[in-house]
Amino acid sequence: MDTVDQLKTLIHEQFDVDPATIDADAPFASYKLDSLTVAELIFAIEDNFHVTVPDEAVTTVTTLRGMAQMLDTLVAAKPA
């Protein structure tokens, strides 16, 4: 399962959004995630992936694919 799919599952679990309706390139707002729910998503991501997401991600990352790319970078940078 790639990072986009993992994030779709997480969004489904956290916010009851059908994963089949999530377009990875659409803005979070298109599936009714505002900045507060994106912040909640980031906390869930940090718990699930054991990384620290930069605070500015709440306002600078606007799509699921962008979040996945940032997350892949953070995971790759983690010490082994």
N, CA, C and O atoms as a GROMACS GRO file, in nm:
protein
  320
    1MET      N    1   0.086  -0.118   0.000
    1MET     CA    2   0.000   0.000   0.000
    1MET      C    3   0.090   0.124   0.000
    1MET      O    4   0.178   0.137   0.086
    2ASP      N    5   0.069   0.214  -0.096
    2ASP     CA    6   0.153   0.334  -0.101
    2ASP      C    7   0.101   0.439  -0.002
    2ASP      O    8  -0.004   0.421   0.060
    3THR      N    9   0.175   0.546   0.010
    3THR     CA   10   0.144   0.649   0.110
    3THR      C   11   0.009   0.715   0.083
    3THR      O   12  -0.065   0.744   0.178
    4VAL      N   13  -0.025   0.739  -0.042
    4VAL     CA   14  -0.155   0.800  -0.074
    4VAL      C   15  -0.267   0.710  -0.024
    4VAL      O   16  -0.363   0.758   0.037
    5ASP      N   17  -0.256   0.580  -0.049
    5ASP     CA   18  -0.360   0.488  -0.003
    5ASP      C   19  -0.366   0.481   0.150
    5ASP      O   20  -0.475   0.473   0.207
    6GLN      N   21  -0.251   0.486   0.215
    6GLN     CA   22  -0.250   0.487   0.361
    6GLN      C   23  -0.319   0.612   0.415
    6GLN      O   24  -0.392   0.605   0.513
    7LEU      N   25  -0.295   0.725   0.349
    7LEU     CA   26  -0.359   0.849   0.392
    7LEU      C   27  -0.509   0.847   0.365
    7LEU      O   28  -0.587   0.899   0.445
    8LYS      N   29  -0.550   0.788   0.254
    8LYS     CA   30  -0.694   0.774   0.227
    8LYS      C   31  -0.761   0.692   0.337
    8LYS      O   32  -0.869   0.728   0.384
    9THR      N   33  -0.697   0.585   0.378
    9THR     CA   34  -0.751   0.501   0.485
    9THR      C   35  -0.758   0.580   0.615
    9THR      O   36  -0.857   0.571   0.688
   10LEU      N   37  -0.656   0.657   0.643
   10LEU     CA   38  -0.653   0.739   0.765
   10LEU      C   39  -0.765   0.844   0.763
   10LEU      O   40  -0.831   0.865   0.865
   11ILE      N   41  -0.786   0.908   0.649
   11ILE     CA   42  -0.894   1.007   0.637
   11ILE      C   43  -1.029   0.939   0.655
   11ILE      O   44  -1.119   0.994   0.719
   12HIS      N   45  -1.043   0.822   0.600
   12HIS     CA   46  -1.168   0.747   0.618
   12HIS      C   47  -1.192   0.717   0.766
   12HIS      O   48  -1.302   0.738   0.817
   13GLU      N   49  -1.088   0.669   0.834
   13GLU     CA   50  -1.103   0.634   0.975
   13GLU      C   51  -1.128   0.756   1.064
   13GLU      O   52  -1.207   0.750   1.157
   14GLN      N   53  -1.061   0.866   1.034
   14GLN     CA   54  -1.071   0.986   1.118
   14GLN      C   55  -1.196   1.068   1.091
   14GLN      O   56  -1.256   1.123   1.184
   15PHE      N   57  -1.236   1.078   0.963
   15PHE     CA   58  -1.340   1.173   0.925
   15PHE      C   59  -1.456   1.110   0.848
   15PHE      O   60  -1.544   1.180   0.799
   16ASP      N   61  -1.458   0.977   0.839
   16ASP     CA   62  -1.565   0.903   0.774
   16ASP      C   63  -1.589   0.949   0.629
   16ASP      O   64  -1.703   0.962   0.585
   17VAL      N   65  -1.480   0.972   0.558
   17VAL     CA   66  -1.486   1.006   0.416
   17VAL      C   67  -1.459   0.878   0.338
   17VAL      O   68  -1.360   0.809   0.364
   18ASP      N   69  -1.546   0.846   0.242
   18ASP     CA   70  -1.529   0.726   0.160
   18ASP      C   71  -1.399   0.737   0.081
   18ASP      O   72  -1.383   0.831   0.002
   19PRO      N   73  -1.304   0.643   0.100
   19PRO     CA   74  -1.176   0.650   0.028
   19PRO      C   75  -1.192   0.654  -0.124
   19PRO      O   76  -1.110   0.714  -0.193
   20ALA      N   77  -1.297   0.592  -0.175
   20ALA     CA   78  -1.319   0.591  -0.320
   20ALA      C   79  -1.351   0.729  -0.375
   20ALA      O   80  -1.336   0.753  -0.495
   21THR      N   81  -1.396   0.820  -0.290
   21THR     CA   82  -1.432   0.955  -0.335
   21THR      C   83  -1.316   1.054  -0.323
   21THR      O   84  -1.329   1.169  -0.363
   22ILE      N   85  -1.204   1.010  -0.270
   22ILE     CA   86  -1.092   1.100  -0.246
   22ILE      C   87  -1.002   1.105  -0.368
   22ILE      O   88  -0.946   1.003  -0.409
   23ASP      N   89  -0.988   1.223  -0.425
   23ASP     CA   90  -0.896   1.248  -0.536
   23ASP      C   91  -0.768   1.304  -0.476
   23ASP      O   92  -0.770   1.410  -0.414
   24ALA      N   93  -0.659   1.234  -0.493
   24ALA     CA   94  -0.532   1.273  -0.430
   24ALA      C   95  -0.483   1.410  -0.474
   24ALA      O   96  -0.403   1.473  -0.405
   25ASP      N   97  -0.531   1.457  -0.589
   25ASP     CA   98  -0.485   1.587  -0.640
   25ASP      C   99  -0.584   1.700  -0.615
   25ASP      O  100  -0.558   1.815  -0.650
   26ALA      N  101  -0.697   1.669  -0.554
   26ALA     CA  102  -0.797   1.772  -0.524
   26ALA      C  103  -0.763   1.837  -0.390
   26ALA      O  104  -0.704   1.773  -0.303
   27PRO      N  105  -0.800   1.963  -0.372
   27PRO     CA  106  -0.775   2.030  -0.244
   27PRO      C  107  -0.852   1.959  -0.132
   27PRO      O  108  -0.960   1.905  -0.153
   28PHE      N  109  -0.794   1.962  -0.011
   28PHE     CA  110  -0.860   1.901   0.104
   28PHE      C  111  -1.003   1.953   0.120
   28PHE      O  112  -1.092   1.878   0.160
   29ALA      N  113  -1.025   2.079   0.090
   29ALA     CA  114  -1.158   2.139   0.106
   29ALA      C  115  -1.263   2.069   0.019
   29ALA      O  116  -1.382   2.074   0.052
   30SER      N  117  -1.222   2.006  -0.089
   30SER     CA  118  -1.320   1.941  -0.177
   30SER      C  119  -1.384   1.820  -0.112
   30SER      O  120  -1.491   1.776  -0.154
   31TYR      N  121  -1.321   1.764  -0.009
   31TYR     CA  122  -1.387   1.660   0.068
   31TYR      C  123  -1.409   1.703   0.211
   31TYR      O  124  -1.402   1.625   0.306
   32LYS      N  125  -1.436   1.834   0.221
   32LYS     CA  126  -1.482   1.898   0.344
   32LYS      C  127  -1.384   1.890   0.461
   32LYS      O  128  -1.424   1.875   0.576
   33LEU      N  129  -1.254   1.900   0.431
   33LEU     CA  130  -1.154   1.910   0.536
   33LEU      C  131  -1.104   2.053   0.539
   33LEU      O  132  -1.041   2.100   0.445
   34ASP      N  133  -1.133   2.124   0.648
   34ASP     CA  134  -1.085   2.260   0.663
   34ASP      C  135  -0.951   2.258   0.736
   34ASP      O  136  -0.897   2.151   0.764
   35SER      N  137  -0.898   2.375   0.768
   35SER     CA  138  -0.765   2.381   0.830
   35SER      C  139  -0.762   2.311   0.966
   35SER      O  140  -0.661   2.254   1.005
   36LEU      N  141  -0.873   2.316   1.039
   36LEU     CA  142  -0.878   2.249   1.170
   36LEU      C  143  -0.874   2.097   1.153
   36LEU      O  144  -0.801   2.029   1.224
   37THR      N  145  -0.951   2.044   1.059
   37THR     CA  146  -0.950   1.900   1.039
   37THR      C  147  -0.818   1.854   0.976
   37THR      O  148  -0.774   1.742   1.002
   38VAL      N  149  -0.757   1.939   0.894
   38VAL     CA  150  -0.624   1.905   0.840
   38VAL      C  151  -0.523   1.899   0.955
   38VAL      O  152  -0.435   1.813   0.956
   39ALA      N  153  -0.535   1.989   1.051
   39ALA     CA  154  -0.446   1.984   1.169
   39ALA      C  155  -0.468   1.853   1.245
   39ALA      O  156  -0.372   1.790   1.290
   40GLU      N  157  -0.594   1.812   1.260
   40GLU     CA  158  -0.624   1.684   1.325
   40GLU      C  159  -0.565   1.568   1.245
   40GLU      O  160  -0.512   1.473   1.302
   41LEU      N  161  -0.575   1.577   1.113
   41LEU     CA  162  -0.516   1.475   1.027
   41LEU      C  163  -0.365   1.467   1.048
   41LEU      O  164  -0.309   1.358   1.055
   42ILE      N  165  -0.302   1.581   1.059
   42ILE     CA  166  -0.156   1.584   1.079
   42ILE      C  167  -0.119   1.517   1.211
   42ILE      O  168  -0.020   1.444   1.217
   43PHE      N  169  -0.196   1.540   1.316
   43PHE     CA  170  -0.169   1.471   1.443
   43PHE      C  171  -0.181   1.320   1.426
   43PHE      O  172  -0.099   1.244   1.478
   44ALA      N  173  -0.282   1.276   1.352
   44ALA     CA  174  -0.300   1.132   1.327
   44ALA      C  175  -0.185   1.077   1.244
   44ALA      O  176  -0.138   0.965   1.267
   45ILE      N  177  -0.138   1.155   1.146
   45ILE     CA  178  -0.024   1.114   1.064
   45ILE      C  179   0.099   1.098   1.151
   45ILE      O  180   0.173   1.000   1.139
   46GLU      N  181   0.122   1.195   1.239
   46GLU     CA  182   0.238   1.187   1.327
   46GLU      C  183   0.233   1.062   1.414
   46GLU      O  184   0.334   0.995   1.434
   47ASP      N  185   0.116   1.030   1.465
   47ASP     CA  186   0.100   0.910   1.548
   47ASP      C  187   0.121   0.783   1.466
   47ASP      O  188   0.187   0.689   1.512
   48ASN      N  189   0.065   0.780   1.347
   48ASN     CA  190   0.073   0.659   1.263
   48ASN      C  191   0.211   0.635   1.203
   48ASN      O  192   0.257   0.521   1.197
   49PHE      N  193   0.275   0.742   1.159
   49PHE     CA  194   0.402   0.727   1.087
   49PHE      C  195   0.524   0.759   1.173
   49PHE      O  196   0.638   0.747   1.127
   50HIS      N  197   0.501   0.801   1.297
   50HIS     CA  198   0.610   0.831   1.391
   50HIS      C  199   0.708   0.934   1.334
   50HIS      O  200   0.829   0.915   1.335
   51VAL      N  201   0.651   1.044   1.285
   51VAL     CA  202   0.729   1.156   1.234
   51VAL      C  203   0.673   1.285   1.294
   51VAL      O  204   0.564   1.286   1.351
   52THR      N  205   0.748   1.392   1.281
   52THR     CA  206   0.701   1.523   1.321
   52THR      C  207   0.679   1.605   1.195
   52THR      O  208   0.773   1.632   1.121
   53VAL      N  209   0.555   1.643   1.173
   53VAL     CA  210   0.519   1.721   1.054
   53VAL      C  211   0.537   1.869   1.089
   53VAL      O  212   0.489   1.914   1.193
   54PRO      N  213   0.606   1.946   1.003
   54PRO     CA  214   0.623   2.089   1.029
   54PRO      C  215   0.489   2.161   1.042
   54PRO      O  216   0.395   2.131   0.969
   55ASP      N  217   0.481   2.256   1.135
   55ASP     CA  218   0.357   2.330   1.160
   55ASP      C  219   0.302   2.396   1.035
   55ASP      O  220   0.180   2.402   1.016
   56GLU      N  221   0.388   2.446   0.950
   56GLU     CA  222   0.342   2.519   0.832
   56GLU      C  223   0.272   2.428   0.731
   56GLU      O  224   0.210   2.478   0.637
   57ALA      N  225   0.281   2.298   0.747
   57ALA     CA  226   0.215   2.205   0.655
   57ALA      C  227   0.064   2.224   0.656
   57ALA      O  228  -0.002   2.198   0.555
   58VAL      N  229   0.008   2.270   0.768
   58VAL     CA  230  -0.137   2.292   0.776
   58VAL      C  231  -0.183   2.391   0.670
   58VAL      O  232  -0.292   2.377   0.616
   59THR      N  233  -0.100   2.489   0.640
   59THR     CA  234  -0.140   2.591   0.543
   59THR      C  235  -0.072   2.576   0.407
   59THR      O  236  -0.121   2.630   0.308
   60THR      N  237   0.039   2.504   0.400
   60THR     CA  238   0.111   2.497   0.273
   60THR      C  239   0.082   2.372   0.193
   60THR      O  240   0.096   2.372   0.070
   61VAL      N  241   0.041   2.264   0.258
   61VAL     CA  242   0.010   2.140   0.188
   61VAL      C  243  -0.141   2.135   0.170
   61VAL      O  244  -0.215   2.130   0.268
   62THR      N  245  -0.186   2.136   0.046
   62THR     CA  246  -0.330   2.150   0.021
   62THR      C  247  -0.395   2.027  -0.042
   62THR      O  248  -0.517   2.023  -0.058
   63THR      N  249  -0.314   1.927  -0.080
   63THR     CA  250  -0.369   1.807  -0.141
   63THR      C  251  -0.314   1.682  -0.072
   63THR      O  252  -0.212   1.687  -0.004
   64LEU      N  253  -0.383   1.574  -0.090
   64LEU     CA  254  -0.339   1.447  -0.034
   64LEU      C  255  -0.206   1.403  -0.095
   64LEU      O  256  -0.119   1.352  -0.025
   65ARG      N  257  -0.191   1.423  -0.224
   65ARG     CA  258  -0.064   1.385  -0.289
   65ARG      C  259   0.051   1.469  -0.233
   65ARG      O  260   0.160   1.416  -0.210
   66GLY      N  261   0.028   1.597  -0.211
   66GLY     CA  262   0.130   1.682  -0.151
   66GLY      C  263   0.165   1.635  -0.011
   66GLY      O  264   0.282   1.635   0.028
   67MET      N  265   0.064   1.595   0.066
   67MET     CA  266   0.087   1.544   0.200
   67MET      C  267   0.168   1.414   0.194
   67MET      O  268   0.259   1.394   0.273
   68ALA      N  269   0.134   1.327   0.099
   68ALA     CA  270   0.205   1.200   0.084
   68ALA      C  271   0.351   1.223   0.047
   68ALA      O  272   0.439   1.156   0.100
   69GLN      N  273   0.376   1.318  -0.043
   69GLN     CA  274   0.514   1.348  -0.083
   69GLN      C  275   0.594   1.402   0.035
   69GLN      O  276   0.709   1.362   0.056
   70MET      N  277   0.533   1.492   0.112
   70MET     CA  278   0.601   1.545   0.230
   70MET      C  279   0.628   1.433   0.330
   70MET      O  280   0.737   1.425   0.387
   71LEU      N  281   0.530   1.348   0.350
   71LEU     CA  282   0.543   1.237   0.444
   71LEU      C  283   0.653   1.140   0.400
   71LEU      O  284   0.732   1.094   0.482
   72ASP      N  285   0.657   1.109   0.272
   72ASP     CA  286   0.763   1.021   0.220
   72ASP      C  287   0.901   1.080   0.248
   72ASP      O  288   0.994   1.008   0.283
   73THR      N  289   0.914   1.212   0.231
   73THR     CA  290   1.040   1.280   0.259
   73THR      C  291   1.075   1.272   0.408
   73THR      O  292   1.190   1.245   0.443
   74LEU      N  293   0.977   1.294   0.494
   74LEU     CA  294   1.001   1.288   0.638
   74LEU      C  295   1.040   1.148   0.684
   74LEU      O  296   1.129   1.131   0.767
   75VAL      N  297   0.972   1.047   0.629
   75VAL     CA  298   1.001   0.909   0.667
   75VAL      C  299   1.141   0.869   0.619
   75VAL      O  300   1.216   0.802   0.691
   76ALA      N  301   1.177   0.911   0.498
   76ALA     CA  302   1.308   0.879   0.443
   76ALA      C  303   1.420   0.945   0.523
   76ALA      O  304   1.531   0.893   0.530
   77ALA      N  305   1.392   1.060   0.584
   77ALA     CA  306   1.493   1.134   0.660
   77ALA      C  307   1.510   1.083   0.802
   77ALA      O  308   1.604   1.121   0.871
   78LYS      N  309   1.418   0.995   0.846
   78LYS     CA  310   1.427   0.943   0.983
   78LYS      C  311   1.551   0.856   0.996
   78LYS      O  312   1.585   0.780   0.906
   79PRO      N  313   1.618   0.868   1.111
   79PRO     CA  314   1.731   0.780   1.134
   79PRO      C  315   1.685   0.634   1.144
   79PRO      O  316   1.576   0.605   1.191
   80ALA      N  317   1.769   0.546   1.099
   80ALA     CA  318   1.733   0.402   1.098
   80ALA      C  319   1.722   0.342   1.235
   80ALA      O  320   1.693   0.223   1.247
   0.00000   0.00000   0.00000
